[in-house]
């Protein structure tokens, strides 16, 4: 038997087994995707460690798992699935329904996740039946206390998916443990717009933000750090994560590794690759691992200022970029129109103070406004 083991390293607060891609008794080939895990940051396929037959499924979909957990076992091609593989708690999602006297943990969790009880499900207590009942309630139908509910006009109920649940847990924890403080500056984008217009192809504005952020770390190195209960860690490499929206699915934060060593064009190329992968759902675990600082370019959707932007724990800070718009400003005692945007730095006040925050923002704005 060969164990199928959850990765020892994961990026995200929690990991959930999203789905098995094979059933007990199926033939599998080495390095063939066999299951999918999901955290609040990325979904990743786990490959079979050996060829053979999927003999046991030990962890059901929707169960939270720890690094190193044995998820299932593969027998060699001449072996048959063991008797243990047919036990109710090891059944694949579409196998026979479990006895109501002994409900597997995964089924109990699925009921709880959808706010349902055993009595809400007619017939066999299967995963499909639970999901169907949740879908009925999502559109306003379903049962309660044996009575069919009348759909409420104008209300759509959408059950949480696992990524949204992980994001919610991660954000809630950050607010609970870290005192968030936000400083607000404004930046004149004239210099980077002029530089950008002279390039072919044109880098995205986000590429400028990543490069300027990496340079600003020299003015306040602690911003590029993490807080732990017994220490702080300040990093030489600026591994800068960029929030990437996935529509209603939430967002992920792919990471530009060692941004301080990259040119503007190299950063732009990395951003292009990571953004496409994020929106296609093909990010690798390494693409979201090791971030030391994050950027939220929320202005692309129209907001002028967002505060506080929730810190990606255990990082010390997150940069926010507001909407770029033309505004009247005073230069040399003259009122002129310039392309301006508000920039914010939200800090974990356990680790950073006001003078470090303002020193970092001062340098960041200076780099943007003096770009040549």
C-alpha positions as CSV (number, residue, x, y, z in Angstrom):
1,X,0.0,0.0,0.0
2,X,1.1,3.6,-0.7
3,X,-0.2,6.4,1.4
4,X,-1.7,9.5,-0.2
5,X,-0.5,12.3,2.1
6,X,-1.6,15.9,2.4
7,X,1.3,18.3,1.6
8,X,3.5,19.2,4.6
9,X,3.5,22.9,3.4
10,X,0.4,24.8,2.6
11,X,-0.3,28.5,2.0
12,X,-3.4,29.6,3.8
13,X,-5.0,29.4,7.2
14,X,-6.7,26.1,6.6
15,X,-6.9,23.3,4.1
16,X,-10.0,21.5,3.0
17,X,-10.4,18.4,0.9
18,X,-12.6,19.7,-1.9
19,X,-13.2,16.6,-4.0
20,X,-11.9,13.2,-5.0
21,X,-11.3,12.8,-8.7
22,X,-11.3,9.0,-8.4
23,X,-13.4,6.4,-6.7
24,X,-12.4,3.4,-4.6
25,X,-11.5,0.6,-7.1
26,X,-10.5,3.0,-9.9
27,X,-7.1,2.4,-11.5
28,X,-4.7,5.4,-11.1
29,X,-1.3,6.2,-12.7
30,X,1.6,7.8,-10.9
31,X,1.5,11.6,-11.0
32,X,-2.1,11.5,-12.2
33,X,-4.4,14.0,-10.3
34,X,-6.4,12.1,-7.8
35,X,-7.9,14.7,-5.5
36,X,-8.2,18.5,-5.0
37,X,-7.4,20.5,-1.9
38,X,-8.5,24.1,-1.3
39,X,-7.4,26.8,1.1
40,X,-8.4,30.5,1.3
41,X,-5.7,31.3,-1.2
42,X,-5.6,28.5,-3.8
43,X,-7.1,25.2,-5.0
44,X,-4.5,22.6,-5.9
45,X,-4.6,19.1,-7.4
46,X,-2.8,16.3,-5.5
47,X,-1.2,13.7,-7.8
48,X,-1.1,10.0,-7.1
49,X,2.3,9.0,-5.5
50,X,2.2,5.6,-7.3
51,X,0.4,3.6,-9.9
52,X,-2.2,1.0,-8.8
53,X,-5.8,0.9,-7.6
54,X,-7.4,3.4,-5.2
55,X,-8.0,1.1,-2.3
56,X,-9.1,3.4,0.5
57,X,-10.5,6.9,0.9
58,X,-9.9,7.9,4.5
59,X,-11.0,11.5,4.4
60,X,-14.3,12.7,2.9
61,X,-14.8,15.9,0.9
62,X,-15.4,19.1,2.9
63,X,-13.3,17.8,5.8
64,X,-10.6,20.1,7.1
65,X,-7.2,18.5,7.1
66,X,-3.8,19.1,8.6
67,X,-0.5,18.9,6.8
68,X,0.8,15.3,6.6
69,X,-2.6,13.7,7.0
70,X,-3.0,10.4,5.3
71,X,-6.0,10.9,2.9
72,X,-6.2,7.5,1.3
73,X,-4.2,4.5,0.1
74,X,-3.2,3.1,-3.3
75,X,-2.7,-0.7,-3.7
76,X,-0.6,-2.2,-6.4
77,X,-2.3,-3.2,-9.6
78,X,-2.7,-6.8,-8.5
79,X,-4.5,-5.9,-5.2
80,X,-8.1,-5.3,-4.6
81,X,-9.7,-2.7,-2.4
82,X,-9.7,-3.7,1.2
83,X,-12.9,-4.2,3.2
84,X,-12.1,-1.0,5.1
85,X,-12.6,0.9,1.9
86,X,-16.3,0.1,1.9
87,X,-16.9,1.5,5.4
88,X,-19.4,4.3,5.4
89,X,-16.9,7.0,6.6
90,X,-14.6,6.1,3.7
91,X,-17.2,6.1,0.9
92,X,-16.7,8.3,-2.1
93,X,-19.3,11.1,-2.5
94,X,-21.7,9.2,-4.8
95,X,-21.7,5.8,-3.0
96,X,-24.5,4.4,-0.9
97,X,-26.1,6.6,1.8
98,X,-24.8,6.1,5.4
99,X,-27.0,4.8,8.1
100,X,-28.8,7.6,10.0
101,X,-27.7,5.9,13.3
102,X,-24.1,6.4,12.4
103,X,-23.6,9.6,10.3
104,X,-20.0,10.1,9.0
105,X,-18.3,13.3,10.1
106,X,-18.2,14.6,6.6
107,X,-22.0,14.3,6.2
108,X,-22.5,16.0,9.6
109,X,-20.2,18.8,8.6
110,X,-22.0,19.3,5.2
111,X,-25.4,19.5,7.1
112,X,-23.9,22.1,9.5
113,X,-22.3,24.1,6.7
114,X,-25.7,24.4,5.0
115,X,-27.7,25.0,8.2
116,X,-29.6,21.8,7.9
117,X,-30.5,18.9,10.2
118,X,-31.2,15.3,9.5
119,X,-34.9,15.8,9.5
120,X,-34.7,18.3,6.7
121,X,-33.6,15.6,4.2
122,X,-36.2,13.2,2.8
123,X,-35.0,9.7,1.9
124,X,-31.4,8.6,2.1
125,X,-29.0,10.9,3.8
126,X,-26.6,11.4,0.9
127,X,-24.3,14.2,-0.1
128,X,-26.4,14.7,-3.2
129,X,-29.6,15.0,-1.2
130,X,-28.1,17.5,1.1
131,X,-26.8,19.6,-1.7
132,X,-30.1,19.4,-3.5
133,X,-31.9,20.6,-0.4
134,X,-29.4,23.5,0.0
135,X,-30.0,24.4,-3.6
136,X,-33.8,24.5,-3.1
137,X,-33.4,26.8,-0.1
138,X,-31.0,29.0,-2.1
139,X,-33.8,29.8,-4.3
140,X,-36.3,30.3,-1.5
141,X,-37.8,26.8,-1.4
142,X,-37.2,23.8,0.8
143,X,-38.8,22.4,4.0
144,X,-38.9,23.5,7.6
145,X,-40.6,21.5,10.4
146,X,-42.2,19.3,7.8
147,X,-43.8,22.2,6.0
148,X,-42.8,23.3,2.5
149,X,-41.7,27.0,2.6
150,X,-43.1,29.5,0.2
151,X,-40.3,31.2,-1.8
152,X,-39.7,34.7,-0.7
153,X,-40.0,37.0,-3.7
154,X,-36.8,38.9,-4.6
155,X,-34.4,36.9,-2.4
156,X,-31.7,34.6,-3.7
157,X,-29.9,32.5,-1.1
158,X,-26.5,31.4,-2.1
159,X,-24.7,28.8,0.1
160,X,-21.1,29.5,0.9
161,X,-18.5,27.7,-1.1
162,X,-15.4,26.5,0.6
163,X,-13.2,29.3,-0.8
164,X,-15.5,32.0,0.5
165,X,-15.7,30.3,3.9
166,X,-11.9,30.2,4.1
167,X,-11.6,33.8,3.2
168,X,-14.1,34.8,5.8
169,X,-12.2,32.9,8.5
170,X,-8.9,34.4,7.5
171,X,-10.2,38.0,7.4
172,X,-12.1,37.6,10.8
173,X,-9.0,36.2,12.4
174,X,-6.9,39.1,11.1
175,X,-9.2,41.7,12.6
176,X,-9.4,39.8,15.9
177,X,-5.7,39.5,16.5
178,X,-4.2,42.7,14.9
179,X,-4.9,46.3,15.8
180,X,-5.3,47.9,12.3
181,X,-4.2,51.5,11.8
182,X,-4.3,53.3,8.4
183,X,-2.3,56.3,7.1
184,X,-3.5,58.1,4.0
185,X,-1.2,60.0,1.5
186,X,-1.9,61.1,-2.0
187,X,0.3,60.6,-5.0
188,X,0.7,62.5,-8.3
189,X,0.8,60.0,-11.2
190,X,2.1,62.4,-13.8
191,X,5.7,60.9,-13.9
192,X,4.7,57.3,-14.2
193,X,2.0,58.1,-16.8
194,X,4.6,59.8,-18.9
195,X,7.0,56.9,-18.5
196,X,4.3,54.4,-19.2
197,X,3.2,56.1,-22.4
198,X,6.8,55.9,-23.7
199,X,6.9,52.1,-23.3
200,X,5.9,49.4,-25.7
201,X,4.3,47.3,-24.5
202,X,2.9,49.5,-21.7
203,X,3.4,48.0,-18.2
204,X,0.3,48.0,-15.9
205,X,0.1,50.6,-13.2
206,X,0.4,47.7,-10.7
207,X,3.9,46.9,-12.0
208,X,4.9,50.4,-10.9
209,X,3.3,50.0,-7.5
210,X,5.2,46.7,-6.9
211,X,8.5,48.2,-7.9
212,X,8.0,51.3,-5.9
213,X,6.9,49.3,-2.9
214,X,10.1,47.2,-3.1
215,X,12.2,50.3,-3.2
216,X,10.3,51.9,-0.2
217,X,11.3,48.9,2.0
218,X,14.7,50.5,2.3
219,X,13.2,53.4,4.1
220,X,11.3,51.3,6.6
221,X,12.4,47.6,6.5
222,X,10.0,46.5,9.3
223,X,7.1,47.0,6.9
224,X,8.4,43.9,5.0
225,X,8.0,41.7,8.0
226,X,5.7,39.3,9.9
227,X,4.5,39.2,13.5
228,X,4.7,36.1,15.6
229,X,3.8,35.8,19.2
230,X,7.4,35.3,20.3
231,X,9.2,37.4,17.7
232,X,9.0,39.6,14.6
233,X,10.7,38.6,11.4
234,X,12.0,41.2,8.9
235,X,12.9,39.9,5.5
236,X,15.6,40.9,3.0
237,X,13.5,39.7,0.0
238,X,10.4,41.7,-0.8
239,X,7.9,39.0,-1.8
240,X,4.9,41.1,-2.8
241,X,1.5,39.7,-3.2
242,X,-1.1,41.4,-5.4
243,X,-4.8,40.9,-4.7
244,X,-6.5,39.5,-7.8
245,X,-10.3,39.4,-7.9
246,X,-12.1,36.3,-9.1
247,X,-15.6,37.8,-9.4
248,X,-18.1,36.3,-7.0
249,X,-15.6,33.6,-6.1
250,X,-13.6,36.1,-4.0
251,X,-9.9,36.8,-4.5
252,X,-6.5,35.3,-4.4
253,X,-3.1,36.9,-3.7
254,X,-0.4,35.6,-6.1
255,X,3.2,36.6,-5.1
256,X,5.9,38.4,-7.0
257,X,9.0,36.7,-5.5
258,X,12.1,38.9,-4.8
259,X,10.6,42.0,-6.4
260,X,13.6,44.1,-5.3
261,X,15.8,42.2,-7.8
262,X,13.4,42.6,-10.8
263,X,13.2,45.3,-13.4
264,X,9.8,47.0,-14.2
265,X,9.4,44.9,-17.3
266,X,10.2,41.6,-15.4
267,X,7.6,42.5,-12.8
268,X,5.0,43.3,-15.5
269,X,5.7,39.9,-17.1
270,X,5.3,38.1,-13.8
271,X,2.0,40.0,-13.1
272,X,0.6,39.0,-16.5
273,X,1.4,35.3,-16.0
274,X,0.0,35.2,-12.4
275,X,-3.1,37.1,-13.2
276,X,-4.0,34.8,-16.1
277,X,-3.3,31.7,-14.0
278,X,-5.4,33.1,-11.1
279,X,-8.4,33.7,-13.3
280,X,-8.0,30.4,-15.1
281,X,-7.7,28.5,-11.8
282,X,-4.3,27.2,-12.6
283,X,-2.1,28.8,-9.9
284,X,0.5,26.5,-8.4
285,X,1.0,26.5,-4.6
286,X,4.4,28.2,-5.1
287,X,2.6,31.1,-6.8
288,X,0.9,32.1,-3.6
289,X,3.6,31.1,-1.1
290,X,6.0,33.2,1.0
291,X,4.4,36.6,0.7
292,X,5.9,39.3,3.0
293,X,3.8,42.3,1.9
294,X,0.5,42.8,0.0
295,X,-1.0,45.3,-2.4
296,X,-4.7,45.9,-2.9
297,X,-5.3,48.0,-6.1
298,X,-9.0,48.6,-5.1
299,X,-9.2,51.8,-7.2
300,X,-9.6,49.8,-10.4
301,X,-13.2,49.2,-9.3
302,X,-13.8,52.8,-8.5
303,X,-13.2,53.4,-4.8
304,X,-11.2,56.5,-3.7
305,X,-10.1,55.2,-0.3
306,X,-10.6,51.9,1.5
307,X,-9.7,51.8,5.2
308,X,-8.8,49.7,6.8
309,X,-7.8,47.1,4.3
310,X,-7.5,43.8,6.1
311,X,-4.0,42.7,6.6
312,X,-2.9,39.3,5.2
313,X,-1.8,37.7,8.5
314,X,0.9,37.3,9.7
315,X,2.2,40.1,7.5
316,X,2.8,43.5,9.0
317,X,1.1,45.8,6.5
318,X,-0.9,46.1,3.3
319,X,-0.8,48.9,0.7
320,X,-4.0,50.3,-0.9
321,X,-4.2,52.2,-4.1
322,X,-7.3,54.3,-4.8
323,X,-9.0,55.4,-8.0
324,X,-6.8,57.5,-10.3
325,X,-8.6,60.7,-11.3
326,X,-7.8,64.3,-12.3
327,X,-7.9,66.8,-9.4
328,X,-7.0,70.4,-8.8
329,X,-3.9,70.7,-6.7
330,X,-1.5,73.5,-5.8
331,X,2.0,73.5,-7.3
332,X,4.3,76.5,-6.8
333,X,1.3,78.6,-5.6
334,X,-0.6,77.8,-8.8
335,X,-3.7,75.7,-9.1
336,X,-3.1,72.9,-11.7
337,X,-4.9,69.8,-12.7
338,X,-3.0,66.5,-12.1
339,X,-3.7,62.8,-12.2
340,X,-4.0,62.0,-8.5
341,X,-4.8,58.9,-6.3
342,X,-5.0,58.3,-2.6
343,X,-2.6,55.7,-1.3
344,X,-2.9,54.0,2.1
345,X,-0.8,51.8,4.3
346,X,-2.7,49.8,6.8
347,X,-0.4,48.4,9.5
348,X,-0.4,45.9,12.4
349,X,0.1,48.3,15.3
350,X,1.7,45.6,17.3
351,X,4.7,45.7,15.0
352,X,4.7,49.1,13.4
353,X,4.3,52.7,14.6
354,X,3.3,55.9,12.9
355,X,6.8,57.1,12.1
356,X,7.7,53.9,10.3
357,X,4.4,54.0,8.4
358,X,4.8,57.5,7.3
359,X,8.5,57.0,6.4
360,X,7.5,54.2,4.1
361,X,4.6,56.1,2.5
362,X,6.8,59.1,2.0
363,X,9.4,57.1,0.1
364,X,6.7,55.2,-1.9
365,X,5.1,58.4,-3.1
366,X,8.5,60.0,-3.8
367,X,9.5,57.1,-6.1
368,X,6.2,57.3,-8.0
369,X,6.4,61.1,-8.4
370,X,10.1,61.2,-9.5
371,X,10.0,58.2,-11.9
372,X,12.2,58.7,-14.9
